[in-house]
C-alpha cells in the first residue's frame, strides 16, 4: 500500500480535494491524508461545490 500526505496551508480545499481524488483513484492501494500548516478548521464552500459536481 502507498501512503500519501497532501499538505496545503489552510487544509480547507486543495489538499482535501487531492485526498479525495487519491482515495477515489487509488482504491485500496492508496492511503491518503490531508493536512495544513495553518489549518482553518473550515471547509471552503467552493471546494464542496466543485467536489459535488464530480460526485
N, C-alpha and C positions, 0 to 999 in steps of 0.2 A: 504494500500500500504506500502511496505517495502522500506526504503531508505538506500542505501549503499554508503559509501565513500571509495574508494580504493586509497591508497597512496603508492607511492614509491619515491625515491629520485629525479630522473630527470623527471618523468612523460613522459618518451619517449617510453616506451614499456610495462613493466609489468602491471602497473595499467591500462593503456589504453586497453590492451588485456583483462584484467579481467573485465573492464567495458563493453566491447563489449559482452563478454560471459554472463555476468549478465543480460544485456538487452535482449539478444537473448533467454536465457533460462527462464528468469523471466517474460518476456512479460509485460503486463500491470500491473502486480502485484509488479513490482520492478522499482524503480527509482535509477539508478546508475550514479555516477560521479567519475572521477578520478582526482587526484591532485599530486603534488610533493612538497617536502620540499625545493628543489633547482631546479625548472623546467628548462630544457634545451631549450625549445621552438622549438625543432625539433623532429619529429617522427623518431624512429630508422628504417632504411630501412629493416632490418631483421624481425622486428615485422610486418611491412607492408606485406612482402612476406609471412610470416607464416599465417597471417590472410587471405590473398588472397587464400592460399591453402585450408582453411576450409570454404571459401565462405563468 
